[in-house]
Amino acid sequence: MSDPELCRVKHEDTEEQTDLMKENEETEDLSEAEEKQHHVKSLSHSQTKNIFSQKRSSKKSFTCVQCGKSYIHKRSLSEHMKMHTGEKPHTCDQCGKSFINKGRLNEHMKIHTGEKPHTCDQCGKSFRHKRNLKEHMKIHTGERPHTCGQCGRSFRHKGHLNEHMKSHTGEKPHTCNQCGKSFKHSSSFKSHLNSHSGERQYKCEQCGKNFSWANSLKDHLKVHLKEKPHVCSLCGKSFSHVRYLRKHQQRHSSVKDQNVL
């Protein structure tokens, strides 16, 4: 049975490990680049890339005995090994969550401080992490680099493509341990769990009313915005919710039936 909290934690840990490996590689590349900077200036981009690739391969003398990945510097291997040992020596003093390195802890602390230093220069929205801003920018550029090989539909994020693929495979990996119902998407699964717990986690910031479903809150907000997107094709009257439109249209149908009689 799926445990959504456990899945979330495992996902965060996997993401943290992936980012750590990237950070180690980037740090090594930067150190090597600084050492060879005076020589690189006289070379073309392709020559520089080839030289770095060759030298990086020849200099990787510190190898992980568990996965075979190699590093130029011993400290990079030491950081990498924490991924295998599960060692997380840097602990948040506010919530107790632990991290592999100091950089990860510093990033995490922004959650508690509310700091969002990365701001979009097009819409002004701010983010805690640079990677989130990078993903957000795809909204403005229209970039959708992740394409479904079966139907050709494209997505901004790899995670969205992975979720979409379940519509082709029919996979429903999220199963409720209370009623056995399965779901394709974790968001639908989490919303379903609220039906058992009675939890109403979606709160309207304007009136304080709580809802079990995100879509219910979204519909409710139309009341405050005075938005009425659902228009009757017979009389032109508008409604905030489609259910109100359908009820209204039934009145047209009943009047029409009475006229026929």
Secondary structure, 3 states (H helix, E strand, C coil): CCCHHHHHHHHHHHHHHHHHHHHHHHHHHHHHHHHCHHHHCCCCHHHHHHHHHHHHHHHCCEECCCCCCEECCHHHHHHHHHHHHCCCCEECCCCCCEECCHHHHHHHHHHHHCCCCEECCCCCCEECCHHHHHHHHHHHHCCCCEECCCCCCEECCHHHHHHHHHHHHCCCCEECCCCCCEECCHHHHHHHHHHHHCCCCEECCCCCCEECCHHHHHHHHHHHHCCCCEECCCCCCEECCHHHHHHHHHHHHHHHHHHHC
